[in-house]
Amino acid sequence: MLEGKNVNLRILEKEDLPLLAEWFNKPEVFGEYNPLHQMSRTEVEKIFEGPHEEKIFIVEKKDGSKIGFITHFYVLHVACRQLEIGYSLLPNERGKGYCSEAVKIMVDYLFLSKNTGRIQAQTDPRNIASQKVLEKVGFKKEGILRRSFFTRGEWRDAYVYSILREEWKEPKILTRTEKK
Ligand SMILES: CC(C)(COP(=O)(O)OP(=O)(O)OC[C@H]1O[C@@H](n2cnc3c(N)ncnc32)[C@H](O)[C@@H]1OP(=O)(O)O)[C@@H](O)C(=O)NCCC(=O)NCCS
């Protein structure tokens, strides 16, 4: 468990798969700026087996309630060690600072546990909430991927944001040593 002040990140367990599949199939959970797609439970399970080794964490409040998820995966092949993150919260849990905290924890975790120089995220240029989250955590906008993905009947561009290890400098929420 990765512990923050208001939220914890807990690695996805098999028992969470029905809930995750339910969230993945609800367009309102992914929001209007993410690809609109439907996935069976079997397809959701297969995410873990692909060459990009996606890992999913459930975002939980301190009372244990599950309010969304945050993932990390390798952009190209695992061997390239180029990491990307993605996240979504349930609509009624947005705007409370939970995602900014979850991303801070994830960035700490990835730089503390993986030998990687950068972490990136992509977001629709109209997704102001997501851009604010990334900027609050110290990500910088690198550029735009034109016609990055097709969804809801149109091609969408994507901003690419990243944070480098030297910009992160040190953990903000997690610690390098175990708490006593
Ligand atoms: C993007 C998302 C995860 C942000 O989560 P969140 O918990 O609301 O984020 P935070 O509460 O940490 O807020 C971050 C900032 O965005 C602002 N914000 C939230 N919703 C906003 C909106 N609709 N428009 C403009 N700003 C918004 C908040 O006020 C906050 O800014 P502040 O700290 O200056 O006040 C959430 O909106 C979501 O799940 N959206 C649907 C899925 C999605 O788009 N995922 C990201 C794909 S790249």
Ligand as a Chemical Component Dictionary entry (heavy atoms), coordinates in Angstrom:
data_LIG
# 
_chem_comp.id                   LIG 
_chem_comp.type                 NON-POLYMER 
_chem_comp.pdbx_formal_charge   0 
_chem_comp.three_letter_code    LIG 
# 
loop_
_chem_comp_atom.comp_id 
_chem_comp_atom.atom_id 
_chem_comp_atom.alt_atom_id 
_chem_comp_atom.type_symbol 
_chem_comp_atom.charge 
_chem_comp_atom.model_Cartn_x 
_chem_comp_atom.model_Cartn_y 
_chem_comp_atom.model_Cartn_z 
_chem_comp_atom.pdbx_ordinal 
LIG C1  C1  C 0 -8.730  14.563 -14.529 1  
LIG C2  C2  C 0 -9.226  14.144 -13.150 2  
LIG C3  C3  C 0 -8.610  12.811 -12.800 3  
LIG C4  C4  C 0 -8.804  15.219 -12.144 4  
LIG O1  O1  O 0 -9.106  14.747 -10.849 5  
LIG P1  P1  P 0 -9.466  15.696 -9.611  6  
LIG O2  O2  O 0 -9.425  14.855 -8.373  7  
LIG O3  O3  O 0 -10.699 16.434 -9.930  8  
LIG O4  O4  O 0 -8.244  16.668 -9.589  9  
LIG P2  P2  P 0 -7.936  17.655 -8.391  10 
LIG O5  O5  O 0 -9.103  17.755 -7.440  11 
LIG O6  O6  O 0 -6.633  17.240 -7.844  12 
LIG O7  O7  O 0 -7.917  19.063 -9.151  13 
LIG C5  C5  C 0 -6.891  19.496 -9.952  14 
LIG C6  C6  C 0 -7.180  20.922 -10.393 15 
LIG O8  O8  O 0 -8.092  20.919 -11.503 16 
LIG C7  C7  C 0 -9.169  21.812 -11.236 17 
LIG N1  N1  N 0 -10.336 21.295 -11.898 18 
LIG C8  C8  C 0 -11.052 20.190 -11.557 19 
LIG N2  N2  N 0 -12.047 20.012 -12.465 20 
LIG C9  C9  C 0 -11.950 21.032 -13.372 21 
LIG C10 C10 C 0 -12.674 21.380 -14.548 22 
LIG N3  N3  N 0 -13.698 20.627 -14.974 23 
LIG N4  N4  N 0 -12.285 22.484 -15.239 24 
LIG C11 C11 C 0 -11.232 23.217 -14.812 25 
LIG N5  N5  N 0 -10.482 22.927 -13.726 26 
LIG C12 C12 C 0 -10.848 21.840 -13.011 27 
LIG C13 C13 C 0 -9.277  21.840 -9.731  28 
LIG O9  O9  O 0 -9.919  23.008 -9.285  29 
LIG C14 C14 C 0 -7.806  21.788 -9.324  30 
LIG O10 O10 O 0 -7.198  23.048 -9.477  31 
LIG P3  P3  P 0 -6.792  23.928 -8.200  32 
LIG O11 O11 O 0 -5.948  23.035 -7.339  33 
LIG O12 O12 O 0 -6.056  25.062 -8.797  34 
LIG O13 O13 O 0 -8.072  24.275 -7.540  35 
LIG C15 C15 C 0 -10.765 13.971 -13.103 36 
LIG O14 O14 O 0 -11.333 15.151 -13.573 37 
LIG C16 C16 C 0 -11.252 12.804 -13.929 38 
LIG O15 O15 O 0 -11.298 11.672 -13.454 39 
LIG N6  N6  N 0 -11.667 13.062 -15.204 40 
LIG C17 C17 C 0 -12.136 12.020 -16.094 41 
LIG C18 C18 C 0 -11.012 11.112 -16.560 42 
LIG C19 C19 C 0 -9.852  11.874 -17.154 43 
LIG O16 O16 O 0 -10.030 12.852 -17.882 44 
LIG N7  N7  N 0 -8.654  11.403 -16.843 45 
LIG C20 C20 C 0 -7.416  12.003 -17.296 46 
LIG C21 C21 C 0 -7.083  11.590 -18.654 47 
LIG S1  S1  S 0 -5.585  12.372 -19.214 48 
# 
loop_
_chem_comp_bond.comp_id 
_chem_comp_bond.atom_id_1 
_chem_comp_bond.atom_id_2 
_chem_comp_bond.value_order 
_chem_comp_bond.pdbx_ordinal 
LIG C1  C2  SING 1  
LIG C2  C3  SING 2  
LIG C2  C4  SING 3  
LIG C2  C15 SING 4  
LIG C4  O1  SING 5  
LIG O1  P1  SING 6  
LIG P1  O2  DOUB 7  
LIG P1  O3  SING 8  
LIG P1  O4  SING 9  
LIG O4  P2  SING 10 
LIG P2  O5  DOUB 11 
LIG P2  O6  SING 12 
LIG P2  O7  SING 13 
LIG O7  C5  SING 14 
LIG C5  C6  SING 15 
LIG C6  O8  SING 16 
LIG C6  C14 SING 17 
LIG O8  C7  SING 18 
LIG C7  N1  SING 19 
LIG C7  C13 SING 20 
LIG N1  C8  SING 21 
LIG N1  C12 SING 22 
LIG C8  N2  DOUB 23 
LIG N2  C9  SING 24 
LIG C9  C10 SING 25 
LIG C9  C12 DOUB 26 
LIG C10 N3  SING 27 
LIG C10 N4  DOUB 28 
LIG N4  C11 SING 29 
LIG C11 N5  DOUB 30 
LIG N5  C12 SING 31 
LIG C13 O9  SING 32 
LIG C13 C14 SING 33 
LIG C14 O10 SING 34 
LIG O10 P3  SING 35 
LIG P3  O11 DOUB 36 
LIG P3  O12 SING 37 
LIG P3  O13 SING 38 
LIG C15 O14 SING 39 
LIG C15 C16 SING 40 
LIG C16 O15 DOUB 41 
LIG C16 N6  SING 42 
LIG N6  C17 SING 43 
LIG C17 C18 SING 44 
LIG C18 C19 SING 45 
LIG C19 O16 DOUB 46 
LIG C19 N7  SING 47 
LIG N7  C20 SING 48 
LIG C20 C21 SING 49 
LIG C21 S1  SING 50 
# 
